[in-house]
Amino acid sequence: MAKILDGKAAAGEVRSEVASEVAELKERGVPVRLDVVLVGKDPASVTYVASKERDSEEVGIESRVHRFAADVSQAELAGLVEQLNEYEAVSGFFIQLPLPEGLDPLSLISRITPAKDVDGLSPESAGRLAVGLPSLLPCTPHGIIQLLKRNGVELAGREAVVVGRSNLVGKPLAQLLLRENATVTVCHSRTRDLREVTRRAEVLVVAAGRREMVGAEHVREGAVVVDVGIHRREEGGLVGDVRFEEVDRVASYITPVPGGVGPMTRAMLLHNTLRAAQMTEGELV
């Protein structure tokens, strides 16, 4: 059986580190504040934002939520983004997605200054990541790298395969793996013979958004397997993009669902907020 890559434990370490550094900044009078733009009343978004408020409070980060009705105009949201960009008390902020129909999320995210883009998802942040300039990193990909490193998983020189090419996970994760000197292949819906490619992987990350699509036949003996997917079963409970029981028998390490990547995503948002505050003080470049 594979060893579990415990995202809850690693996220706890990150939160502890963030809390310590936030306390140091606040002692010197440096504000650390995370703002959220929430539009409409999508239940999943409301729940997610509430969890981020609790996370922030736990580590000493001030958190404020800007709530809007679903019929808010694009112009009003754009105006708020510009205000938050300029407001020095705000270390960083993000727009909770998805937005209601009729609003253009990319246009709004593109307006966020990279120094405050704690989601790391704006086109400018993505470009800075691609060319190796300092930037706030996307939370899920950065969380995956941290989870692997904190469990002693070596990446340099290893063959890594990422299944999924989304702007949220697949593409930025490939960039971060390259930064760690892994040899990286990205698979997608047009990949020929997916099993042949994934079975080469020493580190396999599955972020395709398809329930339990990867089984033991896709996995090299002893591979490290990271499951980014999360799906609710009709009979209750959650599963990922990987058939856990099968893959658990052949992998060396594996992330559970839930309790793997998810907690690290939330923890890295706190890390990014801290880093944004430090950047305003000239402590990081």
Steps between C-alpha positions, in 0.01 A plus 500: 500500500609856424595756760241774540595855403311665784387842384342584832827451687706694246244780492520519878875554471447779246237671715728488803785657302270768360357582844850552641605734220169690504547563872848641434369737234213619717740573787675743263169658401480336157139411409424157357156493343323275250192628316255287304250603233191279519221540245166325540406220737639186342501257796842353424655846463338629820627197692848529350530869584386434857774237536758748375382754756550243776843407365604864499381558853692193619834640381436862595422637153220756483236395248222698334239385251346736244157350426296586192168390357513281190378790283795728582651668195838421350595867539427503874716195558779645286485816709537300820800314360672830426424624852643187660809528281563846641394448863822451698330323792406210269791258464328290236158405365323264265169462318309188598414294194279410327328832437132520398418487131551828321820598683845464345736351761816521286456872444470557875787269598720669238458828689648363824852627555746206522623614842149440641396204284489244780333243272790539256261465206517829311656493152788716624566267795491203263748671271735581785490137609572380148812715458626455856430845641392542864127449541232368732449138398165330427386338823422145389817441293718661767324294766577180307869588478509578871320178587754297304801683642377477859471123458852465363396426140793578269403679179829591335575273208180297538243448229176676588172470313211743550158391377303817425599831342276751677618852577411434863712189560655317205692776323641678808585168665703400196692827533568439869614144438740628236627750754575203727700342214254220426449376144136585430233365266149648490213275389153608389189380319689464169788298646547169318514191722483673835601186687826472308594856597390490864677170564831678434437739787700486820275783620144496365261788563140452386302822456262414218170557679371155405383276780723194566645502149845371604544147630783261576552435129610864457759499779863394505599279793629723780381828349396801708135578420330833571122516449368854449144398413205515736155363418193434711357148476127446473519256792690754710865581556768640273732343242769637272626451145688188618355162598665510842463136606661374178783751482576473871630148430762606243605855594769593753317817611143614436277790603160422652175666397406687707796602714771519237532795262200698628642604838825605334315728256341685791829519690688645203244781472604605852866463401443725198325764709795507739744517210305788344525692828873431518546617141345836582765537770776418255586180687456269201579529132 
